[in-house]
């Protein structure tokens, strides 16, 4: 089975002075503004790296929840922050740093760390990256 999701981008104008909008089929994003300033400075709107960070945090959290479920555990909560680093010299994403705090009743730290490592390596967004991915995980 293959699932397809889509989003669209529209850009108008030159690179630095232009502006764009992003929309998703689900309409969670609908003509959401992005620009040079939202990507490389402090403008109002979003940017591709912020969206990749959200995708990686969400994907990792869900993969960890599935790993926990398969191991017989249910998380009370999983909070994940992703920090995407963009190397402006090469124009490539140089790393994704995940910080996760999870509350999982009755799990050992060793089992938790094992399931975190699997999620880090096997969530679909991690598999998409060709960059260093690291996770700092805390069992609350």
TORDRENFI-73324 format. One record per residue: x, y, z of N, C-alpha, C, O in turn; residue in three letters. Coordinates in Angstrom, 2 decimals, decimal comma, always signed. Layout:
! residues N
VEXLUM; X; Y; Z; X; Y; Z; X; Y; Z; X; Y; Z; Ala .
...
This chain:
! residues 140
VEXLUM; +0,84; -1,17; +0,00; +0,00; +0,00; +0,00; +0,89; +1,24; +0,00; +1,92; +1,28; +0,68; Unk .
VEXLUM; +0,50; +2,23; -0,75; +1,23; +3,49; -0,80; +0,28; +4,63; -0,47; -0,81; +4,73; -1,02; Unk .
VEXLUM; +0,72; +5,48; +0,43; -0,06; +6,66; +0,81; +0,62; +7,86; +0,20; +1,84; +7,99; +0,28; Unk .
VEXLUM; -0,14; +8,74; -0,41; +0,43; +9,95; -0,98; -0,17; +11,17; -0,30; -1,39; +11,25; -0,11; Unk .
VEXLUM; +0,67; +12,10; +0,06; +0,27; +13,38; +0,64; +0,86; +14,47; -0,24; +1,87; +14,24; -0,91; Unk .
VEXLUM; +0,26; +15,66; -0,24; +0,82; +16,70; -1,09; +0,66; +18,08; -0,48; -0,19; +18,34; +0,37; Unk .
VEXLUM; +1,52; +18,93; -0,97; +1,51; +20,34; -0,59; +1,92; +21,13; -1,83; +2,56; +20,58; -2,73; Unk .
VEXLUM; +1,57; +22,40; -1,85; +1,95; +23,24; -2,98; +2,65; +24,50; -2,48; +2,40; +24,98; -1,37; Unk .
VEXLUM; +3,51; +25,02; -3,31; +4,20; +26,27; -3,02; +4,05; +27,20; -4,22; +4,11; +26,76; -5,37; Unk .
VEXLUM; +3,84; +28,46; -3,93; +3,80; +29,48; -4,97; +4,78; +30,57; -4,57; +4,76; +31,05; -3,44; Unk .
VEXLUM; +5,64; +30,97; -5,51; +6,62; +32,02; -5,26; +6,43; +33,11; -6,30; +6,22; +32,82; -7,48; Unk .
VEXLUM; +6,51; +34,35; -5,86; +6,39; +35,50; -6,76; +7,55; +36,44; -6,51; +7,81; +36,82; -5,37; Unk .
VEXLUM; +8,25; +36,81; -7,56; +9,32; +37,78; -7,45; +10,69; +37,14; -7,34; +10,84; +35,92; -7,49; Unk .
VEXLUM; +11,68; +37,98; -7,08; +13,07; +37,55; -6,95; +13,27; +36,81; -5,64; +12,40; +36,81; -4,77; Unk .
VEXLUM; +14,43; +36,17; -5,50; +14,72; +35,38; -4,30; +14,65; +36,15; -3,01; +13,92; +35,77; -2,10; Unk .
VEXLUM; +15,41; +37,24; -2,91; +15,47; +37,96; -1,65; +14,26; +38,86; -1,42; +13,82; +39,01; -0,29; Unk .
VEXLUM; +13,72; +39,44; -2,46; +12,61; +40,38; -2,31; +11,25; +39,77; -2,61; +10,22; +40,41; -2,43; Unk .
VEXLUM; +11,25; +38,53; -3,07; +9,99; +37,88; -3,40; +9,26; +37,38; -2,18; +9,68; +37,60; -1,04; Unk .
VEXLUM; +8,15; +36,72; -2,44; +7,37; +36,15; -1,34; +6,63; +34,94; -1,87; +6,42; +34,80; -3,08; Unk .
VEXLUM; +6,24; +34,09; -0,96; +5,57; +32,87; -1,36; +4,49; +32,47; -0,39; +4,35; +33,02; +0,70; Unk .
VEXLUM; +3,73; +31,47; -0,82; +2,71; +30,87; +0,04; +2,81; +29,36; -0,08; +3,20; +28,82; -1,11; Unk .
VEXLUM; +2,45; +28,69; +1,00; +2,42; +27,24; +1,07; +1,02; +26,79; +1,45; +0,36; +27,41; +2,29; Unk .
VEXLUM; +0,57; +25,71; +0,83; -0,74; +25,14; +1,15; -0,63; +23,62; +1,18; +0,17; +23,04; +0,44; Unk .
VEXLUM; -1,43; +22,99; +2,03; -1,47; +21,54; +2,09; -2,87; +21,06; +1,72; -3,85; +21,78; +1,88; Unk .
VEXLUM; -2,93; +19,83; +1,23; -4,22; +19,26; +0,84; -5,19; +19,21; +2,02; -6,40; +19,35; +1,83; Unk .
VEXLUM; -4,68; +19,01; +3,22; -5,53; +18,95; +4,41; -6,06; +20,32; +4,81; -6,97; +20,42; +5,65; Unk .
VEXLUM; -5,52; +21,36; +4,23; -5,82; +22,78; +4,50; -5,31; +23,25; +5,87; -5,67; +24,34; +6,30; Unk .
VEXLUM; -4,49; +22,46; +6,54; -3,85; +22,93; +7,77; -3,01; +24,16; +7,44; -2,99; +25,13; +8,20; Unk .
VEXLUM; -2,34; +24,12; +6,32; -1,68; +25,30; +5,77; -2,49; +25,73; +4,56; -2,73; +24,94; +3,65; Unk .
VEXLUM; -2,91; +26,98; +4,54; -3,66; +27,50; +3,39; -3,12; +28,89; +3,10; -3,36; +29,85; +3,84; Unk .
VEXLUM; -2,39; +28,98; +2,00; -1,76; +30,24; +1,62; -0,93; +30,83; +2,76; -0,96; +32,03; +3,01; Unk .
VEXLUM; -0,19; +29,96; +3,46; +0,66; +30,38; +4,57; +1,90; +31,06; +4,01; +2,59; +30,51; +3,15; Unk .
VEXLUM; +2,18; +32,24; +4,49; +3,24; +33,09; +3,95; +4,63; +32,57; +4,31; +4,86; +32,11; +5,43; Unk .
VEXLUM; +5,54; +32,65; +3,34; +6,97; +32,46; +3,62; +7,77; +33,36; +2,69; +7,31; +33,74; +1,61; Unk .
VEXLUM; +8,99; +33,70; +3,13; +9,80; +34,64; +2,37; +11,26; +34,48; +2,77; +11,60; +33,65; +3,62; Unk .
VEXLUM; +12,12; +35,28; +2,16; +13,53; +35,31; +2,54; +13,67; +35,60; +4,04; +14,43; +34,93; +4,73; Unk .
VEXLUM; +12,93; +36,58; +4,52; +13,03; +36,96; +5,94; +12,56; +35,87; +6,88; +13,14; +35,69; +7,95; Unk .
VEXLUM; +11,51; +35,13; +6,51; +11,05; +34,07; +7,41; +12,00; +32,89; +7,40; +11,99; +32,07; +8,31; Unk .
VEXLUM; +12,84; +32,81; +6,37; +13,79; +31,70; +6,30; +15,16; +32,06; +6,87; +15,78; +31,25; +7,56; Unk .
VEXLUM; +15,62; +33,27; +6,59; +16,99; +33,64; +6,96; +17,08; +34,76; +7,99; +18,18; +35,13; +8,40; Unk .
VEXLUM; +15,96; +35,30; +8,40; +15,95; +36,37; +9,40; +14,79; +36,11; +10,35; +14,51; +34,96; +10,69; Unk .
VEXLUM; +14,11; +37,16; +10,79; +13,01; +37,01; +11,74; +11,71; +37,57; +11,20; +11,09; +38,41; +11,84; Unk .
VEXLUM; +11,30; +37,12; +10,03; +10,05; +37,59; +9,46; +8,86; +36,81; +9,98; +9,02; +35,79; +10,64; Unk .
VEXLUM; +7,67; +37,30; +9,67; +6,43; +36,64; +10,07; +6,05; +35,64; +8,99; +5,99; +35,98; +7,81; Unk .
VEXLUM; +5,80; +34,42; +9,39; +5,46; +33,34; +8,46; +6,26; +32,11; +8,80; +6,87; +32,03; +9,86; Unk .
VEXLUM; +6,27; +31,16; +7,89; +6,99; +29,91; +8,13; +8,17; +29,82; +7,17; +8,50; +30,78; +6,48; Unk .
VEXLUM; +8,80; +28,66; +7,15; +9,91; +28,40; +6,23; +10,07; +26,89; +6,08; +9,58; +26,13; +6,92; Unk .
VEXLUM; +10,73; +26,45; +5,03; +10,86; +25,01; +4,80; +11,50; +24,25; +5,96; +11,07; +23,15; +6,29; Unk .
VEXLUM; +12,52; +24,83; +6,59; +13,21; +24,12; +7,67; +12,32; +23,95; +8,90; +12,38; +22,93; +9,57; Unk .
VEXLUM; +11,51; +24,95; +9,19; +10,56; +24,85; +10,30; +9,54; +23,74; +10,03; +9,18; +22,99; +10,93; Unk .
VEXLUM; +9,10; +23,65; +8,80; +8,14; +22,60; +8,44; +8,78; +21,22; +8,50; +8,13; +20,26; +8,92; Unk .
VEXLUM; +10,05; +21,11; +8,08; +10,77; +19,84; +8,19; +10,94; +19,47; +9,66; +10,81; +18,30; +10,02; Unk .
VEXLUM; +11,24; +20,46; +10,51; +11,37; +20,20; +11,94; +10,06; +19,67; +12,52; +10,06; +18,71; +13,29; Unk .
VEXLUM; +8,95; +20,28; +12,14; +7,64; +19,80; +12,62; +7,37; +18,38; +12,13; +6,88; +17,54; +12,88; Unk .
VEXLUM; +7,70; +18,12; +10,88; +7,49; +16,78; +10,33; +8,35; +15,75; +11,06; +7,88; +14,66; +11,36; Unk .
VEXLUM; +9,61; +16,11; +11,33; +10,50; +15,14; +12,00; +10,06; +14,90; +13,44; +10,05; +13,76; +13,89; Unk .
VEXLUM; +9,70; +15,94; +14,16; +9,23; +15,78; +15,55; +7,97; +14,93; +15,59; +7,85; +14,03; +16,42; Unk .
VEXLUM; +7,03; +15,21; +14,70; +5,78; +14,45; +14,67; +5,99; +13,00; +14,28; +5,41; +12,10; +14,88; Unk .
VEXLUM; +6,80; +12,78; +13,27; +7,07; +11,42; +12,79; +7,77; +10,60; +13,87; +7,39; +9,46; +14,14; Unk .
VEXLUM; +8,80; +11,18; +14,48; +9,54; +10,49; +15,54; +8,62; +10,14; +16,71; +8,65; +9,01; +17,20; Unk .
VEXLUM; +7,81; +11,10; +17,16; +6,92; +10,86; +18,29; +5,95; +9,72; +18,00; +5,70; +8,87; +18,86; Unk .
VEXLUM; +5,41; +9,70; +16,79; +4,45; +8,65; +16,44; +5,15; +7,30; +16,33; +4,61; +6,29; +16,77; Unk .
VEXLUM; +6,35; +7,27; +15,74; +7,10; +6,00; +15,63; +7,44; +5,48; +17,03; +7,34; +4,28; +17,28; Unk .
VEXLUM; +7,85; +6,37; +17,93; +8,14; +5,95; +19,30; +6,89; +5,39; +19,97; +6,97; +4,38; +20,67; Unk .
VEXLUM; +5,74; +6,03; +19,76; +4,48; +5,53; +20,34; +4,16; +4,13; +19,82; +3,73; +3,26; +20,58; Unk .
VEXLUM; +4,37; +3,90; +18,52; +4,14; +2,57; +17,95; +5,13; +1,56; +18,52; +4,75; +0,43; +18,83; Unk .
VEXLUM; +6,40; +1,95; +18,66; +7,40; +1,06; +19,25; +7,01; +0,68; +20,67; +7,10; -0,49; +21,06; Unk .
VEXLUM; +6,58; +1,67; +21,44; +6,15; +1,41; +22,81; +4,97; +0,45; +22,84; +4,94; -0,49; +23,63; Unk .
VEXLUM; +4,00; +0,70; +21,97; +2,81; -0,16; +21,92; +3,19; -1,60; +21,58; +2,71; -2,54; +22,22; Unk .
VEXLUM; +4,06; -1,77; +20,60; +4,49; -3,12; +20,21; +5,23; -3,82; +21,34; +5,22; -5,05; +21,42; Unk .
VEXLUM; +5,87; -3,05; +22,21; +6,60; -3,62; +23,35; +5,71; -3,77; +24,59; +6,18; -4,23; +25,63; Unk .
VEXLUM; +4,43; -3,40; +24,48; +3,50; -3,57; +25,59; +3,38; -2,38; +26,51; +2,91; -2,53; +27,64; Unk .
VEXLUM; +3,79; -1,20; +26,06; +3,73; +0,01; +26,88; +2,89; +1,07; +26,18; +2,75; +1,08; +24,96; Unk .
VEXLUM; +2,32; +1,98; +26,99; +1,59; +3,12; +26,46; +2,12; +4,38; +27,13; +2,12; +4,49; +28,35; Unk .
VEXLUM; +2,56; +5,31; +26,31; +3,07; +6,57; +26,85; +1,92; +7,43; +27,34; +0,88; +7,54; +26,69; Unk .
VEXLUM; +2,12; +8,04; +28,50; +1,20; +9,06; +28,97; +1,37; +10,30; +28,11; +0,40; +10,98; +27,75; Unk .
VEXLUM; +2,64; +10,59; +27,78; +2,95; +11,72; +26,90; +4,32; +11,53; +26,27; +5,21; +10,91; +26,85; Unk .
VEXLUM; +4,46; +12,07; +25,06; +5,74; +12,13; +24,37; +5,85; +13,54; +23,82; +5,04; +13,95; +22,98; Unk .
VEXLUM; +6,83; +14,29; +24,29; +7,06; +15,65; +23,82; +8,40; +15,69; +23,09; +9,44; +15,41; +23,68; Unk .
VEXLUM; +8,37; +16,04; +21,81; +9,59; +16,05; +21,00; +9,78; +17,41; +20,36; +8,85; +17,98; +19,79; Unk .
VEXLUM; +10,99; +17,92; +20,47; +11,39; +19,15; +19,79; +12,45; +18,77; +18,76; +13,40; +18,05; +19,09; Unk .
VEXLUM; +12,30; +19,24; +17,54; +13,32; +19,03; +16,51; +13,93; +20,36; +16,15; +13,22; +21,35; +15,95; Unk .
VEXLUM; +15,26; +20,40; +16,08; +15,98; +21,58; +15,64; +16,71; +21,21; +14,36; +17,62; +20,38; +14,37; Unk .
VEXLUM; +16,31; +21,83; +13,27; +16,93; +21,62; +11,97; +18,01; +22,67; +11,78; +17,74; +23,86; +11,96; Unk .
VEXLUM; +19,21; +22,25; +11,43; +20,30; +23,19; +11,15; +20,51; +23,27; +9,65; +20,72; +22,27; +8,98; Unk .
VEXLUM; +20,45; +24,49; +9,14; +20,67; +24,76; +7,72; +22,04; +25,39; +7,55; +22,30; +26,46; +8,10; Unk .
VEXLUM; +22,90; +24,74; +6,81; +24,22; +25,30; +6,50; +24,05; +26,27; +5,34; +23,84; +25,85; +4,21; Unk .
VEXLUM; +24,14; +27,55; +5,63; +23,88; +28,56; +4,59; +24,98; +28,59; +3,55; +24,77; +29,10; +2,45; Unk .
VEXLUM; +26,16; +28,06; +3,86; +27,23; +28,01; +2,86; +26,95; +26,97; +1,79; +27,12; +27,24; +0,60; Unk .
VEXLUM; +26,51; +25,78; +2,21; +26,24; +24,71; +1,25; +24,78; +24,67; +0,82; +24,44; +24,05; -0,19; Unk .
VEXLUM; +23,91; +25,32; +1,59; +22,48; +25,28; +1,29; +21,84; +23,96; +1,63; +20,77; +23,63; +1,11; Unk .
VEXLUM; +22,49; +23,17; +2,49; +21,92; +21,87; +2,84; +21,62; +21,79; +4,34; +22,20; +22,51; +5,15; Unk .
VEXLUM; +20,70; +20,91; +4,67; +20,41; +20,64; +6,08; +21,55; +19,82; +6,62; +21,84; +18,73; +6,11; Unk .
VEXLUM; +22,21; +20,33; +7,65; +23,39; +19,66; +8,18; +23,08; +18,74; +9,36; +23,87; +17,84; +9,66; Unk .
VEXLUM; +21,94; +18,94; +10,01; +21,58; +18,05; +11,11; +20,14; +18,26; +11,54; +19,53; +19,29; +11,28; Unk .
VEXLUM; +19,64; +17,24; +12,22; +18,35; +17,33; +12,90; +18,57; +16,82; +14,31; +18,95; +15,67; +14,51; Unk .
VEXLUM; +18,35; +17,68; +15,28; +18,54; +17,31; +16,68; +17,18; +17,19; +17,35; +16,42; +18,16; +17,43; Unk .
VEXLUM; +16,89; +16,00; +17,82; +15,62; +15,72; +18,49; +15,85; +15,69; +20,00; +16,79; +15,07; +20,48; Unk .
VEXLUM; +14,98; +16,36; +20,73; +14,98; +16,29; +22,18; +13,60; +15,79; +22,58; +12,59; +16,42; +22,28; Unk .
VEXLUM; +13,57; +14,66; +23,26; +12,30; +14,04; +23,61; +12,23; +13,78; +25,12; +13,20; +13,32; +25,73; Unk .
VEXLUM; +11,08; +14,09; +25,68; +10,77; +13,73; +27,06; +9,47; +12,94; +27,01; +8,46; +13,40; +26,48; Unk .
VEXLUM; +9,53; +11,76; +27,59; +8,34; +10,90; +27,54; +8,03; +10,38; +28,93; +8,92; +10,09; +29,73; Unk .
VEXLUM; +6,76; +10,27; +29,20; +6,28; +9,65; +30,42; +5,67; +8,31; +30,04; +4,64; +8,25; +29,37; Unk .
VEXLUM; +6,33; +7,23; +30,47; +5,89; +5,88; +30,10; +5,88; +5,03; +31,36; +6,94; +4,65; +31,87; Unk .
VEXLUM; +4,70; +4,72; +31,88; +4,63; +3,92; +33,11; +5,27; +2,54; +32,94; +5,11; +1,88; +31,92; Unk .
VEXLUM; +5,99; +2,13; +33,98; +6,52; +0,77; +34,13; +7,57; +0,35; +33,11; +7,81; -0,84; +32,95; Unk .
VEXLUM; +8,22; +1,29; +32,42; +9,26; +0,91; +31,46; +10,63; +1,17; +32,08; +10,82; +2,13; +32,82; Unk .
VEXLUM; +11,58; +0,30; +31,77; +12,94; +0,52; +32,24; +13,63; +1,53; +31,33; +13,24; +1,70; +30,17; Unk .
VEXLUM; +14,65; +2,19; +31,85; +15,42; +3,14; +31,06; +16,07; +2,44; +29,87; +16,13; +2,99; +28,77; Unk .
VEXLUM; +16,56; +1,23; +30,08; +17,22; +0,47; +29,00; +16,24; +0,17; +27,87; +16,59; +0,35; +26,70; Unk .
VEXLUM; +15,04; -0,27; +28,19; +14,05; -0,58; +27,16; +13,63; +0,69; +26,44; +13,48; +0,70; +25,22; Unk .
VEXLUM; +13,43; +1,77; +27,20; +13,07; +3,06; +26,61; +14,13; +3,51; +25,62; +13,81; +3,90; +24,50; Unk .
VEXLUM; +15,40; +3,45; +26,02; +16,49; +3,88; +25,14; +16,54; +3,03; +23,87; +16,81; +3,55; +22,79; Unk .
VEXLUM; +16,28; +1,75; +23,99; +16,26; +0,85; +22,83; +15,16; +1,27; +21,84; +15,39; +1,30; +20,63; Unk .
VEXLUM; +13,99; +1,57; +22,36; +12,86; +1,95; +21,50; +13,07; +3,34; +20,90; +12,66; +3,58; +19,76; Unk .
VEXLUM; +13,71; +4,25; +21,63; +14,05; +5,57; +21,11; +15,03; +5,44; +19,95; +14,85; +6,07; +18,91; Unk .
VEXLUM; +16,06; +4,61; +20,12; +17,06; +4,43; +19,07; +16,44; +3,88; +17,80; +16,80; +4,29; +16,70; Unk .
VEXLUM; +15,49; +2,97; +17,95; +14,80; +2,43; +16,78; +13,97; +3,51; +16,10; +13,96; +3,61; +14,87; Unk .
VEXLUM; +13,27; +4,31; +16,88; +12,44; +5,39; +16,31; +13,32; +6,41; +15,59; +12,96; +6,89; +14,52; Unk .
VEXLUM; +14,46; +6,73; +16,18; +15,40; +7,68; +15,56; +15,82; +7,20; +14,18; +15,90; +7,99; +13,24; Unk .
VEXLUM; +16,10; +5,93; +14,07; +16,60; +5,37; +12,82; +15,49; +5,06; +11,82; +15,72; +5,11; +10,62; Unk .
VEXLUM; +14,29; +4,73; +12,30; +13,28; +4,16; +11,42; +12,03; +4,99; +11,18; +11,15; +4,54; +10,44; Unk .
VEXLUM; +11,90; +6,18; +11,77; +10,74; +6,97; +11,37; +10,97; +7,41; +9,92; +12,11; +7,61; +9,51; Unk .
VEXLUM; +9,90; +7,56; +9,17; +10,05; +7,79; +7,73; +10,78; +9,09; +7,40; +11,46; +9,16; +6,38; Unk .
VEXLUM; +10,66; +10,11; +8,23; +11,37; +11,37; +7,97; +12,86; +11,18; +8,24; +13,68; +11,73; +7,50; Unk .
VEXLUM; +13,23; +10,43; +9,27; +14,65; +10,12; +9,50; +15,23; +9,41; +8,29; +16,35; +9,70; +7,87; Unk .
VEXLUM; +14,48; +8,48; +7,73; +14,96; +7,74; +6,56; +15,13; +8,65; +5,35; +15,93; +8,37; +4,46; Unk .
VEXLUM; +14,38; +9,73; +5,30; +14,44; +10,67; +4,19; +15,73; +11,49; +4,21; +16,26; +11,84; +3,16; Unk .
VEXLUM; +16,22; +11,81; +5,39; +17,39; +12,67; +5,55; +18,68; +11,98; +5,14; +18,84; +10,77; +5,30; Unk .
VEXLUM; +19,59; +12,78; +4,61; +20,97; +12,35; +4,40; +21,83; +13,27; +5,27; +22,69; +13,99; +4,76; Unk .
VEXLUM; +21,60; +13,22; +6,57; +22,28; +14,10; +7,51; +22,41; +13,43; +8,86; +21,81; +12,38; +9,11; Unk .
VEXLUM; +23,17; +14,03; +9,72; +23,33; +13,52; +11,09; +22,05; +13,77; +11,87; +21,53; +14,89; +11,89; Unk .
VEXLUM; +21,55; +12,73; +12,52; +20,37; +12,85; +13,38; +20,81; +12,42; +14,77; +21,46; +11,39; +14,93; Unk .
VEXLUM; +20,45; +13,21; +15,78; +20,77; +12,84; +17,15; +19,54; +13,05; +18,03; +18,70; +13,89; +17,74; Unk .
VEXLUM; +19,46; +12,26; +19,08; +18,34; +12,34; +20,01; +18,86; +12,40; +21,44; +19,72; +11,62; +21,83; Unk .
VEXLUM; +18,32; +13,34; +22,20; +18,49; +13,37; +23,64; +17,14; +12,97; +24,23; +16,15; +13,68; +24,07; Unk .
VEXLUM; +17,10; +11,82; +24,90; +15,83; +11,31; +25,40; +15,83; +11,26; +26,92; +16,79; +10,80; +27,54; Unk .
VEXLUM; +14,74; +11,72; +27,50; +14,55; +11,70; +28,93; +13,27; +10,94; +29,24; +12,21; +11,23; +28,68; Unk .
VEXLUM; +13,37; +9,99; +30,13; +12,20; +9,26; +30,60; +11,74; +9,95; +31,87; +12,44; +9,94; +32,88; Unk .
VEXLUM; +10,56; +10,55; +31,81; +10,05; +11,33; +32,94; +9,38; +10,45; +33,96; +8,89; +10,95; +34,97; Unk .
